[in-house]
Amino acid sequence: MMNSIVYALSCALAGLLSFLSPCVLPLIPSYLCIVGGTSSPAEAAGSEWKPKVIAGTVSFILGFSAVFIALSIVFSATFRFLGNAFRWINWIAGAAVIVLGLNIIFDFLAFLNYEKRFHFARRQRGIIGAFVTGAAFGAGWTPCVGPALAGVLLLASQSGGIPRAALYLACYSAGLGLPFLLASVFFSAFMKASAKLKSRLPLIRKASGVLLVAMGVLIVTGQYQKLSAVTAGWQANVSGVDSPMPGAPLARIPAAGGREGSAADRAIPADTIKALTAAGLQAASEGIDPIDFSLPLLDGTMQTLSDLTGSVVFLNFWATWCPPCRMEMPSMERLYQGLKGKGLAMLAVNGGETAEQASAFMRDNGLGFPVALDRTGLVSGQYGVQAIPTTYIIDRRGLIVARMVGAVEWDSLEIIMALEKLLDG
């Protein structure tokens, strides 16, 4: 997915800025000497020692990468089980990352500059010693690397499951490690270039702080899905697929239904479009044929979408590991309980998970609306789902009239009024 690429690139950029930070860049020659087993930069640049320096650097990178990825797994596994407490943790974690970023810019919290380093005797050097040194570097968290790493860990832990979190920390490690490797290969050129960069280190530090503050704002507001939808629009513009960006009129789903009918048969009243738009939903200018499908529900029975024609259908795509999905589901439950007696049908399509996983989530969170299982992701793919949660609103005629990418409070007065207009229609 395009949003995964954006997050991965952001994490790699954070790693690069960590490498260029004032408490890492000046120490690179020393680190390279340690991992290469040399006693001076002059030896490290020599042809005799260079293979050992490069090999040691690779082992050093693998060491801190292993620590960072292990941390990502711990963070992600923890966040998966936060349940309804997630929203509060979200705000607290985001605020903490914002404070860390502001401290990098303005340096007003002295205790955050504490650094724990590990030292190794010369006999511990070599490939294994370099790996242990890299692990110690990762565990020590220098004052500059620590805040950036904390921000990336929080971002990764809330952007998907454990594999995706590990991927994002691998990207951070690559952003930090690749310059290390290049410095070991082109040691002499690096020494000259780093000398020229010293005057710009304060500016680089501030850039790191700005990036962290931006990450913190994303964490506090839970706006990852908004960025995902925007990048889906960029991807659509590049590929030629008609996939509208947030705020743009809903155009069509990537696959078309086969219903015959004139534009008049598909027309959506202007007041209904106005109500849907006022509720923050992407309203279609005329109804769109949904793609029919049949999926098993949690109780094992099959649900066919077209069987719900005659009701207003709330079709939602989600997963248990998705924090924005978790955030909006209590409001979905309230909406369902309030309007199901008036003709609202809700179908939450879980992507890629087992019945046991989805059932446990629904039970633990007191949710009672119907859930269908899209184990292969085929239906999500047919509907062009680029980010979750994604929700489609289908009117009583069986036509899609609105879409929403991202989490919202579904029981807001504006949304209820818009849905009641569809129910009355």
Disulfide bonds with the S-S distance in Angstrom:
Cys23-Cys144 2.23
Cys322-Cys325 2.50
